[in-house]
């Protein structure tokens, strides 16, 4: 140690003192001179201040209001649920619901048209076959109990189911080359026909719309 580090006259007792050259260090004074023993000054931390959480008046009122509204809402929901459980069921409503039969939606126009053409294809084929099997007998078509019945010489030759939404329109007698049969779609008012006299267009399609008045006279 240099002499500049020594304390003034009137030497203090030996002990730890703040280093005169570094206030952040404690150095040991042996009563006559500074020694090489040193240590940092230990600063005692200030006691932590207790944090006080204070809510403003507006926040307190907001919490109170929210709690009150929540309570009202819960009470209202509980009351409605209780009322619903206690509300009697109307006898008429139950009776009408249980008595109402389950019904399927009516077929669309396109589906009905497909039904009509499918029925005509079967009718046309069976009428041609009846003429082939009974060349000298008259052939007719009638509808009985939801079936098309092809008659040959007055006797049932073939029975075909009538498709949903379709009904027999009529039959124009002739022979295997000039007869005509047609069906009707009551829901739409459209008719469709089938005849060996039908002529296909350039694309091979046959116009099946209408009855037999434009096909055979």
C-alpha positions, 0 to 999 in steps of 0.5 A: 500500500502507498502512503496515500492510503494511510489514514491521518494521525490519530490512528484508528483501531484495527478493523474493516474500513471503506477503502479511501481509494475505492468507496465500493470496497472495504479494506482491513486496517491492522491498526498501523497500515492498510493490508491487502485484505479487501472485500466489496461493500455489502449494501443491505437491500431496502425492505420491499414495499408492500404493493397495495392493489387499489381499485378505482371507484369506477372499477369497483362499480363495474365489478358490482354491476357485472356480478349483479347482471350475471346473477339476474341472468342466471335467475332468469334462465333457471326460471325459464327452464322451470317454466318449460318443464312445468308447461303442459303439452297441448293434447291437440298438438300431440294428437295431430302430430302422432296422427299425421302420416309420414309422407314423402315429397312429391317427385319433381317434374323431371322425375315424373317425365322420366317415369312417363317415358319408362312406362311408355317404353314398356307399353310399346314393347308389350303391345308390339309383342301382343301383335306378334303373338296374336296377329289377327286379334285386336289389342287394347290397353286399360288401367286397372288398380294401378296397373297397365293391362295389355289385352289381346283379343279381350284377355290380359296379355301383360300387366305393367306397374303404373309409375308414381305420378303417371296415369294412362292417357289412352290408346289408339288401336291399329296394328303393329305398325300404326298404333299409339299409346299415351300417358298423362302426368296429372301434377303437371298436365303434360302428356307423353306418347309412344308409337312406331310411327314416331320419326326421330330427328337428325340427332336420333331423338324422338319427341314424345311430348303430347298425346296421339292426335298428331301421330295417328288419325 
